[in-house]
Amino acid sequence: MPIALRLCSARMSRTSIELRHLRCFLAIAEEGNLTRAATRLHLTQPAVSRTLASLEKQLGARLVDRSTHHLALTPEGRAFRDRAAAAVAAFDAAVDPGRLHHRPLRLGHAWSAFGPYTTPLLRRWQREHPGTPLELLRIDDRTAGLLRGEVDAALLRGPVEIPGLVTEQLITEHRVAALPADSPLAARPELTLPELAAETAVLNAVSGTTTLDLWPPDARPRATLTVANTDDWLAAIAAGRGIGVSSASTAALHPHPGVTYRPLPDAPPLPVLLAWRETARHPATGALAELAREIARGE
């Protein structure tokens, strides 16, 4: 059931929630600790606790679970975090748009970045836009940190239909099967999806794009093993716990001595997208999109 939090209600004024409440909450969400959040904000821990309590009271929802040693966001907190990050970024851009020209352009990705075009993109950007550094950040998240405001743009794989995001397809990549190196299937020059149905499918449930829907309904893997990132995905396959399906860039950029990659010609290609937020857009986003298009076209 979708979680909805209203910033205003009949019981509170529109100015009850201030920017300091949002900045405080985001610091807590990112640090996962009140003391570290207080240090980051140059406040005392009691002040941070009071600000958080005030925000929760005004929203009428608990945002942070304090029942464990390490703070964790509640479902309401996770939903509010994305909107708070977008609001703070939009405010900063509105009051001081020139500041954005002097900070790096942060480009997120969950794995494999722009595939074989990654190095050309970074080199050409450095040469053509020396005044705006381009930072490439791997973040294990379906939007590579874009919704949370951790990056300004992101290279994503697979269809992404999330309100507030603009996407542009740059290229498509062939899919490959990832197999334990000692699997009999690894001796084949190529494979088909039904030939993997007798295996356990290792699925990256956090940032991956492969689901059981990739297979024909009558030829799906017998079982699944869920992991949280590309490193764990590779480790599970190398250990013989199952097989995986990914993009061709994974084979090139994530070689592993215990994993063999084989083409899957019957699997649909995987689109590679450049995504950015409609609001709080970095001034250099347009230049990045244009350069990515040129490189994808071989220009």
VEXBA-69724 format. One line per field, with one value per residue (C-alpha): x negated, y, z. Coordinates in Angstrom, 1 decimal. Each point is the difference from the previous one (the first is absolute). Example, Ala and Ser with C-alpha at 12.3 -4.5 7.8 and 13.67 -1.06 7.14 Angstrom:
X	(-12.3  -1.4)
Y	(-4.5  3.4)
Z	(7.8  -0.7)
This chain:
X	(0.0  -1.5  -1.2  1.1  -1.3  1.4  -2.2  3.0  3.3  2.8  -1.8  -3.3  -1.0  -1.9  -3.1  -0.2  -2.5  -3.2  -3.0  -2.0  2.4  -0.6  -3.8  -0.1  2.1  -2.1  -3.2  1.5  1.1  -3.4  -2.1  2.3  -1.2  1.1  -3.5  -1.5  2.9  -0.5  -3.7  0.7  2.6  -2.2  2.8  0.3  1.6  2.9  0.7  0.1  2.3  2.4  0.1  0.8  2.7  1.5  0.0  1.7  2.6  0.9  0.2  1.9  -2.2  -3.1  -2.9  -2.8  0.0  -2.0  0.6  -3.4  -3.6  -0.2  2.7  2.2  2.6  3.6  2.0  1.4  -3.6  -1.2  2.9  -0.6  -3.8  0.3  2.3  -2.0  -3.2  1.7  1.4  -3.4  -1.8  2.7  -0.3  -3.8  0.2  2.6  -1.7  -3.5  0.0  -3.5  -1.3  0.9  -2.4  -2.9  0.7  -0.6  2.6  0.7  0.9  1.3  0.2  0.8  -2.4  -2.0  0.6  0.1  -1.6  -2.8  0.8  -0.8  -3.6  0.6  2.8  -2.2  -3.0  2.0  1.9  -3.3  -1.4  3.2  1.3  -3.1  1.9  2.5  -1.4  2.0  0.2  1.0  1.6  1.2  3.0  1.9  3.5  2.5  -0.5  -3.7  0.8  1.8  3.3  -1.7  -1.9  -3.4  -0.8  1.0  0.5  -0.3  -0.7  2.7  0.9  3.4  3.3  0.4  3.4  -0.2  1.8  -2.3  -2.7  -0.9  -1.7  -1.6  -1.1  -3.6  -0.8  1.1  -2.1  0.2  0.6  -2.3  0.3  -2.4  -0.9  -2.3  -3.3  0.2  3.6  0.6  2.0  -3.2  -1.4  2.8  -0.8  3.4  3.2  3.7  2.3  1.8  -3.3  -0.5  3.4  -1.4  -2.3  0.4  0.2  -2.1  1.9  -1.2  3.1  -1.3  -1.5  0.3  2.4  0.3  3.2  1.7  2.2  -3.0  0.6  3.0  2.8  -0.5  -3.8  -0.9  -2.9  1.0  -1.1  -1.5  -2.7  0.3  -3.1  -0.4  -2.8  -2.2  -2.9  2.3  1.5  -3.4  -1.0  3.1  -0.4  -3.7  0.8  2.4  3.1  1.8  -0.2  0.7  1.0  -1.4  -1.2  -3.0  -1.7  0.0  -2.1  -2.5  -0.2  0.5  -2.2  -0.2  -2.3  2.9  2.6  0.4  2.2  1.8  2.3  3.8  1.2  3.7  0.1  1.2  -2.6  -0.4  0.4  -2.5  1.5  -1.2  2.3  0.4  2.6  2.4  -0.7  -3.4  -1.7  -3.8  -0.8  -2.4  2.6  0.8  -3.6  -0.5  3.0  -1.2  -3.5  1.4  2.1  -3.0  -2.1  2.8  0.2  -3.7  -0.7)
Y	(0.0  3.4  2.2  3.6  2.7  3.5  2.9  2.1  -0.7  1.9  -0.4  1.8  3.0  -0.2  1.4  -2.5  -2.2  1.9  -0.8  -0.8  -2.8  -1.6  0.5  -1.6  -3.0  -0.6  0.1  -2.6  -2.1  0.0  -0.4  -2.5  1.4  3.1  0.8  0.0  2.0  2.6  0.2  0.4  2.8  1.7  -0.5  -1.9  -3.4  1.2  2.8  -2.6  -2.2  2.9  1.0  -3.5  -0.4  3.4  -1.1  -3.3  1.7  2.5  -2.8  -2.3  -2.9  -1.7  0.3  -1.7  -3.3  0.6  -3.5  -1.4  1.1  1.2  2.3  -1.1  1.8  -1.1  -0.6  3.6  1.2  -1.5  1.5  3.4  -0.1  0.1  3.0  1.8  -0.5  1.4  2.9  1.0  -0.3  2.1  2.7  0.1  0.3  2.8  2.2  -0.4  -1.5  1.2  -2.4  -3.0  1.1  -0.4  -3.4  -3.3  -1.7  -3.3  -2.9  -3.1  -3.6  -3.3  -2.0  0.2  3.7  0.8  -3.3  0.3  3.7  0.8  1.0  2.1  1.8  0.9  1.0  2.2  1.6  0.9  1.4  1.9  1.2  0.5  2.4  -2.6  -3.3  -3.1  -2.5  -3.5  -1.7  -3.6  -0.1  -3.3  1.4  -0.4  3.7  0.0  2.7  2.3  0.1  0.6  2.9  -1.6  0.5  2.4  -2.5  -3.8  -2.7  -2.6  -3.3  -1.3  2.0  2.6  1.6  2.1  3.3  3.0  -1.6  0.7  -2.8  -0.3  -3.2  0.1  -3.5  -3.6  -2.9  -3.7  -2.3  -2.7  -3.0  0.0  -3.6  -1.7  -0.6  -3.7  -0.3  -2.4  2.9  2.1  -2.2  1.1  2.9  1.5  -0.8  0.6  1.0  -3.3  -1.8  1.8  -1.0  -2.9  2.3  2.3  3.6  2.5  3.3  3.4  1.3  3.5  1.3  -2.8  -0.2  -3.8  -1.6  -3.3  1.8  -0.1  -3.7  -1.5  -0.9  -3.7  0.0  2.0  -0.9  -2.5  2.3  3.4  1.4  3.7  2.2  3.8  1.1  -1.0  -1.2  -2.5  -1.0  -1.0  -1.7  -2.2  -1.0  -0.8  -2.1  -2.2  1.2  0.9  1.8  3.6  2.1  3.5  2.4  -0.5  2.8  -2.0  -2.7  2.7  2.1  -2.6  -3.0  -2.7  -3.1  -2.1  1.3  -0.7  2.2  -1.4  1.9  -0.4  0.8  -0.7  2.5  3.5  2.8  2.2  3.7  2.4  3.3  3.3  1.3  3.2  1.7  2.5  2.4  1.0  -0.6  0.6  2.7  -2.4  -2.9  1.1  0.0  -3.5  -1.3  1.4  -1.4  -3.4  0.1  0.8  -2.7  -2.6  1.0  -0.4  3.7)
Z	(0.0  -1.0  2.9  -0.2  2.3  -0.2  0.8  1.1  1.6  1.7  3.3  -1.0  -2.0  -3.2  1.6  2.9  -1.9  -0.7  -2.1  3.1  0.8  -3.5  0.2  3.5  -1.1  -3.1  2.1  2.3  -2.9  -1.6  3.1  1.7  3.4  2.0  1.2  -3.5  -1.3  2.7  -0.8  -3.7  0.7  2.7  2.6  3.3  0.0  2.2  -2.6  -2.8  2.0  0.7  -3.6  -1.1  2.6  -1.1  -3.6  0.8  2.1  -2.7  -2.6  2.3  -0.9  1.4  -2.4  1.9  1.9  3.1  1.5  -1.2  0.6  -3.6  -1.1  -2.9  -2.1  0.3  -3.2  0.5  0.5  -3.2  -2.0  1.6  -0.6  -3.8  0.1  2.6  -2.0  -3.2  2.0  1.5  -3.3  -1.7  2.7  -0.3  -3.8  0.3  2.4  -1.3  -3.5  -0.7  2.7  -2.1  -2.8  2.4  1.5  -1.7  -2.2  1.8  -2.3  1.7  -1.2  1.6  -2.0  -3.3  -0.4  -3.8  -0.9  -2.6  -0.4  3.7  -0.5  -3.2  1.9  2.9  -2.1  -2.4  2.8  1.8  -3.3  -1.0  3.4  2.2  2.3  1.1  1.3  -0.8  2.9  -0.8  3.0  0.4  2.2  0.5  -0.5  -2.9  -0.9  1.1  2.6  -2.3  1.9  3.3  -1.4  0.3  -3.6  -2.8  -2.8  -0.3  -2.5  0.5  -1.7  -0.8  -0.2  2.7  0.5  3.2  0.4  0.0  -2.1  -3.6  -1.9  -3.4  -1.6  -1.2  -1.1  0.4  1.2  -0.8  3.0  1.2  2.4  2.9  1.0  2.5  -1.8  0.6  -1.1  -3.0  -1.6  0.0  -2.8  -2.4  -2.4  0.7  1.9  -0.1  2.9  0.2  0.3  3.3  1.4  2.0  1.9  3.0  -1.2  2.0  0.0  1.2  1.6  0.8  -3.2  -2.5  -3.0  -0.4  1.4  -0.7  -2.6  -2.3  -0.6  -1.8  2.4  -0.5  0.2  3.1  2.4  2.7  2.8  0.8  2.2  0.9  0.5  0.6  -2.4  -2.9  2.2  1.9  -3.3  -1.4  3.2  0.1  -3.6  0.4  3.0  -2.1  1.7  -3.3  -3.3  -1.0  -2.9  -0.6  -2.7  -2.3  1.8  3.2  -1.7  -1.1  3.1  2.7  -0.9  2.7  0.0  1.2  -2.4  -3.8  -2.2  -3.0  -2.6  0.3  -3.5  0.8  2.9  -0.8  -0.1  3.1  -0.4  1.6  1.1  1.1  2.7  2.0  2.2  -1.5  2.9  1.6  -3.3  -0.1  -2.6  -1.8  -0.4  -3.5  -1.0  1.4  -1.9  -3.2  0.5  0.9  -3.2  -2.1  1.4  -0.4  -3.6  -0.5  -0.5)
